[in-house]
């Protein structure tokens, strides 16, 4: 690894697509990080999801830029009385 020589001034330019962060100290060191923006397609799917019984769901979000939070609704739950004087519960299933 080569040695960094500190001079009286540092000159350069950054475009709006690049971020430079770091630290320049009097100890003859320069450290930091340089990153650039990556292009992503916008996610155009549903942002509100309700779980279904016995059915997996996948939101196609891989490598997509999302503009909102995904909201996952509570698992649907219903109770009804039954002929045995008890209650029947329906979980994640439409009645």
C-alpha positions in Angstrom: 0.0 0.0 0.0 1.4 3.4 -0.9 1.9 6.3 1.5 -0.4 9.4 1.4 1.5 12.7 1.3 -0.4 15.7 2.6 0.1 19.0 0.8 -1.0 22.5 1.6 -4.4 22.0 -0.1 -6.6 19.4 -1.7 -8.5 20.2 -4.9 -11.1 18.3 -6.8 -14.7 18.0 -7.9 -17.7 15.9 -7.0 -20.9 15.5 -9.1 -24.3 15.4 -7.5 -24.4 11.7 -8.1 -21.4 10.9 -5.8 -21.1 11.3 -2.1 -17.7 11.7 -0.4 -17.4 11.4 3.4 -14.4 11.1 5.5 -11.9 12.8 7.7 -8.7 14.8 7.0 -6.5 15.2 10.1 -3.2 16.8 10.8 -1.7 13.4 11.4 -1.0 13.1 7.6 -4.0 10.8 7.0 -7.0 10.8 4.8 -9.8 8.3 5.4 -13.3 8.0 4.2 -15.7 6.5 1.8 -16.8 7.3 -1.8 -20.1 6.0 -3.1 -22.2 6.6 -6.2 -25.9 6.3 -6.9 -27.2 3.1 -8.5 -30.1 3.1 -10.8 -33.2 1.1 -9.7 -36.6 0.6 -11.2 -39.5 1.9 -9.1 -41.7 -0.7 -7.4 -45.2 -0.5 -8.8 -46.9 -3.3 -6.9 -49.2 -3.3 -3.9 -48.0 -1.7 -0.6 -51.0 -3.1 1.4 -51.0 -6.8 2.1 -53.5 -9.1 3.8 -52.3 -12.6 4.7 -54.2 -15.5 3.2 -54.7 -19.0 4.6 -52.6 -21.7 3.0 -51.3 -19.3 0.3 -47.8 -17.7 0.3 -47.5 -14.2 -1.1 -44.4 -12.6 -2.6 -44.1 -8.9 -3.3 -41.7 -8.5 -6.3 -39.5 -5.9 -4.6 -36.0 -7.2 -5.3 -33.8 -4.5 -6.7 -36.7 -2.0 -6.7 -36.9 1.5 -5.3 -39.9 1.7 -2.9 -41.6 5.0 -2.2 -43.7 3.8 0.8 -43.7 1.4 3.7 -45.4 -1.9 3.1 -48.3 -2.4 5.4 -49.3 -5.9 6.4 -52.8 -6.1 7.8 -53.8 -8.2 10.8 -54.6 -11.8 10.1 -58.3 -12.0 9.5 -60.2 -13.6 12.4 -63.9 -14.3 12.9 -65.9 -16.2 15.5 -69.4 -17.6 15.0 -71.6 -19.6 17.3 -72.2 -23.2 16.2 -74.9 -25.9 16.7 -73.1 -27.4 19.7 -73.5 -24.1 21.7 -69.8 -23.4 21.2 -67.8 -21.0 19.0 -66.2 -21.7 15.7 -63.1 -19.6 14.9 -62.1 -18.7 11.3 -58.5 -17.7 11.1 -57.1 -16.2 7.9 -60.2 -17.3 6.0 -63.1 -15.3 4.7 -66.4 -16.4 6.2 
